[in-house]
């Protein structure tokens, strides 16, 4: 058998680019221009942005919980204040004060002194 030299041995092996069509080469051009470090930085930036967003959502929900607790506490304190104000108003109502004064032996009435006329007072001068 005669030995023939293999023609393929001198030719370079096909690459992945040779296997794809022209359309794929154009699409590949966009990603081919992006270096690996830039791609990694882009992915890390996107992951960091997502982490910050999720942290912000959790912080906002925690703040909303605190606000709702503070509102409930304020409403409870307002109701307590209203009850105490009502009890105070009942204890200091005029009818209660007059009844307690009578129980203590006080008599109703005003002690009136003499009428003071400002014009007759010494050193009063003329009224403005």
GIHU-V720590 format. One line per field, one symbol per residue. phi: phi as a letter, one per 30 degrees, with the letter a starting at -180 (. if undefined). psi: psi as a letter, one per 30 degrees, with the letter a starting at -180 (. if undefined). A space follows every 10 residues. Layout:
phi=???
psi=???
This chain:
phi=.ddcdddddd ddddcddddd dddddddddd dddcdddddd dddddddddd dddddddddd dddddddddd dddddddddd dddddddddd dcdedddddd ddddjdcdkc dccddccddd ddididdd
psi=kkkkkkffff klkkleeffl aeeeeeefee fffkleeeee eeeeeeeeee eeeeeeeeee eeeeeeeeee eeeeeeeeee eeeeeeeeee fgkeeeeeee eeefgkkklk kkalkkjeef kkgeakk.
